[in-house]
């Protein structure tokens, strides 16, 4: 992969910054939860986990969630990042057979199976999340959550097969699979838990709400592909929209970065357009739908704010400051 010097495009989002007052408390609780389940035993890896501030990501994405609900969401997102890192660092992400076995066990846990004495810590931690979610959710919601998680597992298996075969995905295939591999679908399901609301199928299945969720997913995932570019390059991983477009279009890395940035901006503009088209639903109070959409907005902005305050990607601070200034300019126009 190219070692050319590049300048990360300035990412900005025209939605107001928001964060839960429980941000630091949730972050500390999640670190204790990781210790309790021995998910990270290496001291250096745990220090990196602390600096990554995953609790702050959940606090920015769900700024109005009650503390006990936010703690579960933070633990879930941290669990996802840990399994992702273990796939990268242990070589599991290049072993489709072993990864498939792990995923099958995870799906069993999320559909009600009990743990076994020989289960690895990741499985015991997942079972804890499953048990803590139950009091706040219906059986139908748990099935939806399990389905979204299963689609994430399937997408990461697709990635593992690509790595194993050294097979580059084309842009269309990557864009098709990225909403699933980005794991945000589970977080969109968690909006109902965070906000203590219920979005019936009549609203969830409406094309406008589906489009808003899809646009949010694209903005978050494609922004991450810009922010995490150096991480993917370091691991020799081709699963990044910037790298996929560079490879397919035979353009420079900088040109590919700039192209993905334009795609992200276009998705945000589309979100603002579709938000204005939201209908009123006869069986869902309007303030419930507004809460749902507010979290979608919070995810797009909060993901950026977290990426620049976290040490996970080591993005230069001046890039964030420039982006923040640009955001304020947009908001004040």
C-alpha positions in Angstrom: 0.0 0.0 0.0 1.1 3.5 -0.8 3.3 5.4 1.7 2.7 8.8 0.0 2.3 11.8 2.2 -1.4 12.7 2.6 -3.5 15.3 4.3 -6.6 14.1 6.0 -9.6 16.1 4.7 -11.3 18.3 7.3 -14.4 16.5 8.5 -17.3 18.6 9.8 -20.9 18.0 10.8 -23.6 20.8 11.0 -25.3 19.4 14.1 -24.7 20.7 17.6 -22.3 19.0 19.9 -23.9 17.1 22.8 -22.6 14.8 25.6 -24.1 13.0 28.5 -23.3 14.3 32.0 -22.4 10.7 32.8 -19.6 10.5 30.2 -16.7 10.1 32.6 -18.6 7.9 35.0 -19.7 5.6 32.2 -16.2 5.4 30.8 -14.8 4.4 34.2 -17.5 1.8 34.7 -16.8 0.2 31.3 -13.1 0.0 32.2 -14.0 -1.9 35.4 -16.4 -4.1 33.4 -13.5 -5.0 31.0 -11.3 -5.8 34.0 -14.0 -7.9 35.6 -14.4 -10.1 32.5 -10.6 -10.1 31.8 -11.3 -8.9 28.2 -7.9 -7.1 28.1 -5.1 -8.6 30.2 -2.1 -6.9 28.6 -1.2 -3.8 30.5 -0.3 -1.8 27.4 -3.5 -2.8 25.6 -5.5 -1.8 28.7 -3.8 1.6 28.7 -4.7 2.0 25.0 -8.3 1.1 25.9 -8.3 3.8 28.6 -7.1 6.4 26.1 -9.6 5.3 23.5 -12.4 6.6 25.7 -15.1 4.3 24.3 -17.4 5.4 27.1 -17.3 8.9 25.7 -18.4 7.7 22.3 -21.6 6.3 23.8 -22.0 9.4 25.9 -21.9 11.6 22.8 -24.1 9.3 20.7 -26.8 8.9 23.4 -26.5 12.1 25.4 -29.9 11.8 27.1 -29.8 8.2 28.1 -30.3 7.2 31.7 -27.1 6.1 33.4 -28.0 2.4 33.8 -29.0 2.2 30.1 -25.9 4.1 28.9 -23.6 1.7 30.9 -25.0 -1.3 28.9 -24.6 0.5 25.6 -21.0 1.6 26.4 -20.1 -2.0 27.4 -21.6 -3.3 24.2 -19.7 -0.8 22.0 -16.5 -1.5 23.9 -17.0 -5.3 23.4 -17.4 -4.7 19.7 -14.1 -2.7 19.5 -12.3 -5.3 21.5 -13.5 -8.2 19.3 -12.5 -6.1 16.3 -9.0 -5.5 17.7 -8.5 -9.1 18.6 -9.4 -10.1 15.1 -6.7 -7.7 13.8 -4.0 -8.5 16.3 -4.4 -12.3 16.7 -4.8 -13.1 13.1 -8.3 -14.2 13.7 -9.5 -11.8 11.0 -7.7 -13.9 8.4 -9.1 -17.2 9.6 -12.7 -17.5 8.4 -13.2 -21.0 9.9 -12.2 -19.9 13.5 -14.1 -16.6 13.2 -17.2 -18.4 12.0 -17.2 -20.7 15.1 -16.8 -17.7 17.4 -19.7 -15.8 15.7 -22.0 -18.8 15.9 -21.4 -19.0 19.6 -22.1 -15.2 20.0 -25.4 -15.6 18.1 -26.3 -18.5 20.4 -25.7 -16.2 23.4 -27.8 -13.4 21.9 -30.7 -15.8 21.3 -30.9 -17.1 24.9 -28.3 -19.9 25.2 -26.5 -20.2 28.6 -22.7 -19.9 29.0 -20.4 -22.9 29.4 -17.4 -23.3 31.7 -15.1 -23.5 28.7 -16.4 -20.3 27.0 -13.8 -17.6 26.5 -14.1 -14.2 28.3 -15.7 -12.5 25.3 -18.6 -14.9 25.5 -19.2 -14.5 29.2 -19.1 -10.7 28.8 -21.6 -10.9 25.9 -23.9 -13.0 28.1 -23.7 -10.3 30.7 -24.8 -7.7 28.2 -27.7 -9.9 27.0 -29.0 -10.4 30.6 -28.8 -6.7 31.4 -30.7 -5.7 28.2 -33.6 -8.0 28.9 -35.4 -5.9 31.6 -35.4 -2.9 29.2 -36.6 -4.7 26.1 -39.3 -6.9 24.5 -38.7 -10.3 23.0 -39.2 -8.9 19.5 -36.6 -6.1 20.2 -34.1 -8.7 21.4 -34.6 -10.7 18.2 -34.1 -7.6 16.1 -30.9 -6.8 18.0 -29.7 -10.4 17.6 -30.4 -10.2 13.8 -28.4 -6.9 13.5 -25.5 -8.5 15.4 -25.7 -11.6 13.2 -25.5 -9.4 10.1 -22.4 -7.7 11.6 -20.8 -11.1 12.2 -21.6 -12.2 8.7 -20.0 -9.0 7.2 -16.8 -9.5 9.2 -16.7 -13.1 8.0 -16.9 -11.7 4.4 -14.0 -9.5 5.3 -12.0 -12.4 6.7 -12.6 -14.4 3.5 -11.4 -11.5 1.5 -8.2 -11.2 3.6 -7.6 -15.0 3.4 -7.9 -15.0 -0.4 -6.2 -11.6 -0.7 -9.3 -10.6 -2.7 -10.1 -6.9 -3.1 -13.8 -5.9 -2.9 -15.0 -3.6 -5.6 -16.6 -0.3 -4.5 -20.2 -1.4 -5.0 -19.6 -4.6 -2.9 -17.8 -2.7 -0.2 -20.5 0.0 0.0 -23.1 -2.7 0.2 -21.4 -4.5 3.1 -20.1 -1.5 5.0 -23.3 -0.7 6.9 -23.2 -4.3 8.3 -19.5 -4.4 9.0 -19.6 -1.0 10.7 -21.9 -2.5 13.4 -23.9 0.7 13.6 -27.1 -1.2 12.9 -27.0 -2.6 16.4 -26.5 0.9 17.8 -29.5 2.2 15.8 -31.6 -0.6 17.4 -30.3 0.6 20.8 -31.8 4.0 20.3 -35.1 2.6 21.7 -33.3 1.3 24.8 -31.4 4.6 25.3 -34.4 6.8 24.9 -36.9 4.4 26.6 -39.2 4.6 23.5 -40.8 2.2 21.1 -40.8 2.7 17.4 -43.4 0.3 15.9 -42.9 -1.3 12.5 -45.3 1.1 10.8 -42.7 3.9 11.5 -39.4 1.8 11.3 -40.4 0.4 7.9 -41.3 3.8 6.5 -38.9 4.7 3.6 -38.1 8.1 5.1 -37.0 6.7 8.4 -35.1 3.8 6.7 -33.3 6.4 4.6 -32.3 8.5 7.6 -30.9 5.5 9.3 -29.0 4.4 6.2 -27.6 7.9 5.6 -26.4 8.0 9.3 -24.8 4.7 8.9 -22.9 5.8 5.8 -21.8 9.1 7.4 -20.4 7.4 10.5 -18.8 4.5 8.6 -17.3 6.5 5.7 -16.0 9.1 8.2 -14.4 6.4 10.1 -12.7 5.1 6.9 -11.0 8.5 6.6 -10.1 8.7 10.3 -8.9 5.1 10.6 -7.0 5.0 7.3 -3.6 4.8 8.9 -4.8 2.0 11.2 -6.0 -0.1 8.3 -2.9 0.6 6.3 -0.7 -0.5 9.3 -2.6 -3.8 9.5 -2.4 -4.3 5.7 -6.2 -4.4 5.6 -8.0 -3.4 2.4 -11.4 -2.9 4.0 -11.5 0.9 3.9 -13.5 2.9 1.3 -10.5 5.1 0.6 -8.3 2.2 -0.2 -11.0 0.4 -2.1 -11.6 3.4 -4.3 -7.9 4.1 -4.8 -7.4 0.5 -5.9 -10.4 0.3 -8.2 -10.1 3.8 -9.8 -6.3 3.7 -9.9 -6.0 7.2 -8.4 -3.7 8.6 -5.7 -4.5 8.1 -2.0 -5.1 11.8 -1.6 -7.6 11.8 -4.5 -9.4 8.9 -3.0 -9.5 10.6 0.4 -11.0 13.8 -1.1 -13.5 11.7 -3.0 -14.8 9.9 0.1 -15.0 13.3 1.9 -17.3 14.6 -0.8 -19.4 11.5 -0.5 -19.7 12.0 3.3 -20.8 15.6 2.8 -23.4 14.6 0.3 -24.9 12.1 2.7 -25.2 14.7 5.4 -27.0 17.1 3.0 -29.3 14.3 2.0 -30.0 13.6 5.7 -31.1 17.2 6.2 -33.4 17.0 3.1 -35.0 13.7 4.2 -35.5 14.9 7.8 -37.7 17.7 6.5 -39.8 15.1 4.7 -40.6 13.1 7.8 -44.3 12.4 8.0 -46.5 12.3 11.1 -47.4 8.8 12.1 -50.9 8.1 13.5 -49.6 5.5 16.0 -46.4 7.1 17.1 -46.2 10.4 19.0 -44.2 13.0 17.0 -41.9 13.7 20.0 -40.9 10.0 20.0 -39.9 10.1 16.3 -38.0 13.4 17.0 -36.0 11.6 19.8 -35.1 8.8 17.4 -33.9 11.2 14.8 -32.0 13.3 17.3 -29.9 10.3 18.3 -29.1 9.7 14.6 -27.9 13.3 14.4 -25.9 12.9 17.7 -24.2 9.8 16.3 -23.0 11.6 13.2 -21.6 14.6 15.2 -20.6 12.6 18.3 -18.6 10.1 16.3 -16.4 12.9 15.0 -16.0 14.6 18.3 -15.0 11.3 19.9 -12.6 10.4 17.1 -10.6 13.5 17.7 -10.6 13.4 21.5 -9.9 9.7 21.6 -6.4 8.3 21.2 -7.6 5.3 19.2 -6.7 6.7 15.8 -4.2 9.4 16.8 -5.7 11.9 14.4 -3.9 15.3 14.7 -5.7 17.8 16.9 -5.4 20.6 14.5 -7.5 18.7 12.0 -10.3 18.6 14.6 -9.9 22.3 15.5 -10.2 23.2 11.8 -13.2 21.0 11.4 -14.9 22.4 14.5 -14.4 26.0 13.2 -15.9 25.0 9.9 -18.9 23.4 11.7 -19.6 26.6 13.7 -19.4 28.6 10.5 -22.0 26.3 8.9 -24.3 26.6 12.0 -24.0 30.3 12.1 -24.8 30.9 8.4 
